[in-house]
Amino acid sequence: MEENKIIFEWHSILKDVIKNFWIVILSALIGLMGIFIVTNSVYTPEYTSTATIVVNAKGTSSSSLYGVSVEMAEIFSKVFVDPTMKEKAAEHLKKDYFNGSIEARVLTDTNFVELKVTSESPQTSYELLTAVLQVYPDLSASIFENAVINVIKNPSMPKTPSNAVPSDNTPLIVCLCMAAAFGAIVVLSVLRDTVKNEAIFTAKIDAKLLGSIPHEEKNKSLKDKVNRRKKGLFIDGNPYISLRFAENFHKIAAKIEYMKMRNGDKVFTVTSVAENEGKSTIASNIAVSLAHKGNKVILVDLDGKKPALYKIFGAKYIEKAELGKLLNGEIKRNEFRLRRYKKSSLSLAINVNTYANNHLWIENGAAESVITALKEQVDYIIIDTAPLSVDSTVTDIAKFVDQTMLVVRTDKVRTTAINDAILTINEVGGKLAGCILNDVYPDFAFFGVAGAEDNGGYYYQKNRYGKNYNSYGKYASSMQTDNYEDATVDTEF
């Protein structure tokens, strides 16, 4: 187990990006809003008026004195930015202070000086620069008597702000905001400590992997997608199910048969850490797979608060076939009837109603007593329980069953919670057969062929028979209308 190992799972990243793409759009809007706020609230426009002067020494017609003029230009550039110049210009304008800034720059290797005055209004910057040009002779005469300064470019009224926010940067800022949000989603997806594939399970979960159930699309056709019509992922008589999906349940069933042959294990409970991890569907399919091999199987629903098996099998309420009635003592054992699934060797001990007092079934030993009695009559008992995080009695069930199987749905529960659940089952004396990784996406591959080998052969990501089966719409519908027979069978225990 390598807890610090980071593995990229592209389906998980893509799913998170699609699910949270609204954050990317919102970030773009925030970027636009930020530009608007900066432009209209925080941003203060400034206007710059510019003039150019040339500094010469008297009698510098000779090129030999050109260097002197350049030196004098450097000195005068410092004079213009001296605080005294601001004071003189303010006095000239009869103002209390010089509400602007002065910048003087000598053009490279010349005796030209570029003057700039920046203020909050175009009129003020123009007036201040004009005042500077009018008062500079008084200051320059006290420094260089032989200096001659001529204005070669008079100041003009600025029309646009000198610090305007470039409008062409708006798309760039929006793209950067979107990229930042996209990057944050990807990073959080990668760093989220959940089981995303088999490699992460092996690296971070301290338990054996019994098998992996591939992701199976419930909405097969465009009409189903539009109407949000989800077909149950039941492997028996369902033409929409891919061959690989069904085959993986048969592999898990084979491992259960091996555990019975080796250790005599017959009672297996299926649970999970959290809700909606697919434990009821997995328990049902394992039971069906075992029955297909000729085993006598009973599927038991001990999730009294939220029973789900009756929905999968389409069962209706029958008082004498209601397990909760038996466990509550409302009907006697010789009155209780198991439900038979079609004409197979699979029987059901399930609930249609909910039972708030289901914890008493475990505490008073009623559930264990019934399971022990049924164990003598069948080859396997598969028990569907509540999630560990919802019902504390699940650990008590793990004590009296032969093996516990923990369903882990990809990208659902943090690895720490899964390892804590495994540790809890072991600490109470339960036997953990292993974990079943549910809803596993295949690796990305070209032309629909996966890049991973499955028991010596390459498999297709999509069931190539899917379209052919889907074309028989009426036939497929007729096969799914009666998954369950309400017939009951007698039980003696």
Rosetta blueprint (number, residue, H / E / L):
1 M L
2 E L
3 E L
4 N L
5 K L
6 I L
7 I L
8 F L
9 E L
10 W H
11 H H
12 S H
13 I H
14 L H
15 K H
16 D H
17 V H
18 I H
19 K H
20 N L
21 F H
22 W H
23 I H
24 V H
25 I H
26 L H
27 S H
28 A H
29 L H
30 I H
31 G H
32 L H
33 M H
34 G H
35 I H
36 F H
37 I H
38 V H
39 T H
40 N H
41 S H
42 V H
43 Y L
44 T L
45 P L
46 E L
47 Y E
48 T E
49 S E
50 T E
51 A E
52 T E
53 I E
54 V E
55 V E
56 N E
57 A E
58 K L
59 G L
60 T L
61 S L
62 S L
63 S H
64 S H
65 L H
66 Y H
67 G H
68 V H
69 S H
70 V H
71 E H
72 M H
73 A H
74 E H
75 I H
76 F H
77 S H
78 K H
79 V H
80 F H
81 V L
82 D L
83 P H
84 T H
85 M H
86 K H
87 E H
88 K H
89 A H
90 A H
91 E H
92 H H
93 L L
94 K L
95 K L
96 D L
97 Y L
98 F L
99 N L
100 G L
101 S E
102 I E
103 E E
104 A E
105 R E
106 V E
107 L L
108 T L
109 D L
110 T L
111 N L
112 F E
113 V E
114 E E
115 L E
116 K E
117 V E
118 T E
119 S E
120 E L
121 S L
122 P H
123 Q H
124 T H
125 S H
126 Y H
127 E H
128 L H
129 L H
130 T H
131 A H
132 V H
133 L H
134 Q H
135 V H
136 Y H
137 P H
138 D H
139 L H
140 S H
141 A H
142 S L
143 I L
144 F L
145 E L
146 N L
147 A E
148 V E
149 I E
150 N E
151 V E
152 I E
153 K E
154 N L
155 P L
156 S L
157 M L
158 P L
159 K L
160 T L
161 P L
162 S L
163 N L
164 A L
165 V L
166 P L
167 S H
168 D H
169 N H
170 T H
171 P H
172 L H
173 I H
174 V H
175 C H
176 L H
177 C H
178 M H
179 A H
180 A H
181 A H
182 F H
183 G H
184 A H
185 I H
186 V H
187 V H
188 L H
189 S H
190 V H
191 L H
192 R L
193 D L
194 T E
195 V L
196 K L
197 N L
198 E H
199 A H
200 I H
201 F H
202 T H
203 A H
204 K H
205 I L
206 D L
207 A L
208 K L
209 L E
210 L E
211 G E
212 S E
213 I E
214 P E
215 H L
216 E L
217 E L
218 K L
219 N L
220 K L
221 S L
222 L H
223 K H
224 D H
225 K H
226 V H
227 N H
228 R L
229 R L
230 K L
231 K L
232 G L
233 L L
234 F L
235 I L
236 D L
237 G L
238 N L
239 P L
240 Y L
241 I L
242 S L
243 L H
244 R H
245 F H
246 A H
247 E H
248 N H
249 F H
250 H H
251 K H
252 I H
253 A H
254 A H
255 K H
256 I H
257 E H
258 Y H
259 M H
260 K H
261 M H
262 R H
263 N H
264 G L
265 D L
266 K L
267 V E
268 F E
269 T E
270 V E
271 T E
272 S E
273 V L
274 A L
275 E L
276 N L
277 E L
278 G L
279 K H
280 S H
281 T H
282 I H
283 A H
284 S H
285 N H
286 I H
287 A H
288 V H
289 S H
290 L H
291 A H
292 H H
293 K L
294 G L
295 N L
296 K L
297 V E
298 I E
299 L E
300 V E
301 D E
302 L L
303 D L
304 G L
305 K L
306 K L
307 P L
308 A L
309 L H
310 Y H
311 K H
312 I H
313 F H
314 G L
315 A L
316 K L
317 Y L
318 I L
319 E H
320 K H
321 A H
322 E E
323 L H
324 G H
325 K H
326 L H
327 L H
328 N L
329 G L
330 E L
331 I L
332 K L
333 R H
334 N H
335 E H
336 F L
337 R E
338 L E
339 R E
340 R E
341 Y L
342 K L
343 K L
344 S L
345 S L
346 L E
347 S E
348 L E
349 A E
350 I E
351 N L
352 V L
353 N L
354 T L
355 Y L
356 A L
357 N L
358 N L
359 H H
360 L H
361 W H
362 I H
363 E H
364 N L
365 G L
366 A H
367 A H
368 E H
369 S H
370 V H
371 I H
372 T H
373 A H
374 L H
375 K H
376 E L
377 Q L
378 V L
379 D L
380 Y E
381 I E
382 I E
383 I E
384 D E
385 T L
386 A L
387 P L
388 L L
389 S L
390 V L
391 D L
392 S L
393 T L
394 V H
395 T H
396 D H
397 I H
398 A H
399 K H
400 F H
401 V L
402 D L
403 Q E
404 T E
405 M E
406 L E
407 V E
408 V E
409 R E
410 T L
411 D L
412 K L
413 V L
414 R E
415 T H
416 T H
417 A H
418 I H
419 N H
420 D H
421 A H
422 I H
423 L H
424 T H
425 I H
426 N H
427 E H
428 V L
429 G L
430 G L
431 K L
432 L E
433 A E
434 G E
435 C E
436 I E
437 L E
438 N E
439 D E
440 V E
441 Y L
442 P L
443 D L
444 F L
445 A L
446 F H
447 F H
448 G H
449 V E
450 A E
451 G E
452 A E
453 E E
454 D E
455 N L
456 G L
457 G E
458 Y E
459 Y E
460 Y E
461 Q L
462 K L
463 N L
464 R L
465 Y L
466 G H
467 K H
468 N H
469 Y H
470 N H
471 S H
472 Y L
473 G H
474 K H
475 Y H
476 A H
477 S H
478 S H
479 M H
480 Q H
481 T L
482 D L
483 N L
484 Y L
485 E L
486 D L
487 A L
488 T E
489 V E
490 D E
491 T L
492 E L
493 F L
